Amino acid sequence: MSRTMIGHRVRVDLPHRITVTAAKPTGHRVALGLDWGVNTLLTGTVGRLSEQGRVVTDGRALRYDATAISAKLHRLRGHREHLATKRTHYTALLAGLAATDSRTAKLQALAVRTSTEHDRVCTRIRQLNKTLAWSAARWAVDQATALHTTVVYIEDLATLQARGRRKGNARLSGQVRGTVIDAIVHLAAKAGLAVVTVPARGFPAAAPDTANSPT
């Protein structure tokens, strides 16, 4: 809970929860299928179930381009590793010096400054990861709503990792993808859309798992 004074009034923000009935994972005729990309993060297309029971699509690709932000994350991760190496180096040097050594105070100051900068970069990376994930999720749900779909199919991360495809995208971590799925589930529930995870292409087929849950 937070309180803010506005003039002579107090504005109070109270946390609340809204119960949403989960959409059924079956019985849909128009769906948005999402695939994990590299620089695009998410690619998708719309599929429709014909009267003959076949899935048809116009082939139009939908892309969420994350090139700019993923490049920035890549640079920040490189800087984080550089700072971690420097911090380790300073720690090793301090271990070999006596407390009364004239160099000790300077090295301690450098170690503290490096550690503080490392923490700042880590915080920035976490913030960017969260921003990226929720932006991608918002894009996906907006696309599904605009195209009048009722369900979103997305590749199961477990099957991607089992096939080693996670290594194909060094600039976007699996943690970001996990947050994307959680955010899509949250936003889709509000929009009345079902979310179903499916095995990655080439992975042995299994029963689809509905990721939709009340929020």
N, C-alpha and C positions, 0 to 999 in steps of 0.2 A: 504494500500500500504506500502511496506517495501523496503528499499534500503540497499545494502551491497557493500562495497568496496572490489574488488578483483584485486589486483595489481593496475593498472592505470585505471581500468574499474569500472563502477558502474552497479551492477545488480539490476534491479527493478522488484519486484514481484507485479503484478497487479491482483486484484480479477476479475473474469469473470464468466459468466453464459453460459451454453450450453443448448439450447432448445432441449428436447427429446420428441418424439412423444410417447404418452402413448400406451402401448400394450392393445389390446382388452381383456376384462375379460372373453369372451366366445369363443367357437369354438376350444378348446384345447383338445388334445388326450393323452398327457403325462403330469403329474402334480406331484409336490412335495408337500405332505401334512405335515404340521408342527403342533406339539402339545406342550403345555407348560409342562415341566417336573419339578422336584424338584431340585436334585443335577445336573441333566443333562441340565437344563434350556430349551433346545430344543430337541425334538425327532421327527423323521420324517420317511416317507417311500414314495416310488414312486408308483403312480397308473397310469394304462393305460386303456384307453377306448377301449374295444374290438369291433369287427365288429357287435356283437349282442347288443351293447349298454350297456354292463356291465363293471363296473370298476374292474380290476384285478390287483393284486400285488404279488410280489414274497415273501412278508413278511419280507424282510431284513430291519432291523431297523437301522436308522442313528441317532447318538447321539452326541450332543455337551455337553461335560462334563465340568461343571463349579464348581466341588467340591472344588478344591483348592482355587480358588479366592473367592467363596462364603463363605468359612470358614474364610478367612482373613477378608472379609467384616463384618462377624458376630462378630469377635473379635474387630474390629475397632468400630462398633456400640456400643458394650458393654463398651468400653473405653470412647466413647463419652458421654454415659449416666452417667458414673462414674464422669467424669469431670464436667458435668452439675450439678450434685448433690453437688459436692464440691464447685462449684462457688456459688450456691444458699446458701450453708451453710456459706461461708465467707461473703456474702452480708448481711445475717441475723445477723451475729455477729457484723458487722460494724454498722448496724442500731442501735445497743444498746450501742455503745461507743461514747464518746465525741471525737471531733477532737484532743483535747490535750492529750488524753489517750496514754500512752506509747505503747500500743498494736496496736493502729490504723495503724501506718505506716507499721508494719509487715503484718497485715492482708490485707491491701491494696495491698501490693506487691504480696502476695500469690494469691489474687483475680485476679490481672492483669495477672500473670503468668499462672494461670489456664485457664482464658478466652482465652489467646493467644494459649495455647495448644489445647483447645477445637476447636478454629477456624481452626488450622492446621489439626486436625483430620477430621473435616468436609470437608475441601478441598480435603484431601486424599480420602475420601469416594466418593466424587463426581467424582474425576478423575478415580477411579477404576470402578465405575458404568458405566461411559462413555466408558472406555476401554473394559469392559466386553460386553457391548451392541453392540459396533461396531465389536468386534471380532466375536460374535455370528452371527451377520448379514452377515459379510463377509463369514463365514463358510457356512451359509444357501445358499447364492447366488452362491458360488463356487460349492456346491453340486448340485444345480439345473442345473447349466451350464454343469458340467461334466456328468450328467446323461441325458442330452439332453431334459430336460423338458422345457415347454414354459410358465408355470404358477406356482405360489406358493400359496397354500391355507394355511391360518394360523388362529388359533382360535381367535375370537373376545374377547378382554379383557373385554368389557362391560358384556358379557354373563358369563364370568368366575366370575366376581365380584358379579353378580346377584345371582349366585348359591353358593356364599361363598367359592369358591375354592381358592380364593386368600390367605386365612388363611393357606392353606396346604403347603405353601412355605414361612416360616417366614424369611428365609435367603436371599431371592431375592425379592426386592420390586417391586410393580406394576409400579413404575416410570422407573425402568430398562427395564421392558417388553415393556413399551410404547416407549422407546428410541430404543429398538430392532426393533420394527415394523417400526418406522420412518426410521431407517437406512436400513432395508431390502427394503423398498419402494424406497429409494434413489439409492441404489446400483443395484436393480433389473431393474430400469428404464434405467440405463446406459447399462445393459446387454440385454435389449429388452424383459424382462420378465414381465408378468402381476402379480400383487399381489391382492389376493381376501381374505377378512376376512369372516369367516363362524362361525355360532353359535357353542358354546362348546357342547360336547357330552351330550345328554339328554336334551338339551335346545330346546324349541319349534322352529321348522325350520322357517326361514325367507329368504327373497331374499338376496343372497350374495351381499356384498358391496365391490366394487372394491376400493382398497386402492392405486392403481397405479395412479400417477399423473406426469405431465411433471416436469423435474428437471433442 
